[in-house]
Amino acid sequence: MPKSKAEKRSAKRVQWNLPASVNFGDTGRAQVELKDISSRGLFFFTPEKVEQTSKLEIVLMMPPELEHFGGQWVCCQATVVRVEKDKPGKVGVAAVIDRCEALPQI
């Protein structure tokens, strides 16, 4: 029987297949679909070229299940910690959230 991998994440991940807007800095902005998110990080697929350690700005609706900012629109500053190039035309991006602020409701 294979051993299961030990969970290394320090925050609960939530499956969250909703769109987010990502600003990649010099390469522009794109709409992406998040795969999952926690209060400390997120993962999404994009057709954009992304380098590890790149800085991102991400606007999204936080899932209600997350304690901090749950159910609110937020703008997060994040740093890419892993890039997976296993899908044709898309790369998987894992990023750690450096800072996050709730956006004003209108």
Number of C-alpha atoms within 10 A of each C-alpha: 3 4 5 6 6 6 6 6 10 9 12 13 18 17 13 18 13 14 15 17 16 21 17 18 11 6 10 9 15 15 15 18 17 21 19 17 24 23 20 17 21 21 21 21 20 17 14 17 13 19 14 13 14 14 20 21 18 21 21 19 18 24 21 12 13 16 12 14 18 15 14 17 17 18 19 20 19 22 21 20 15 17 19 12 13 9 10 7 11 15 18 20 24 22 24 22 21 13 12 18 13 17 14 8 6 3
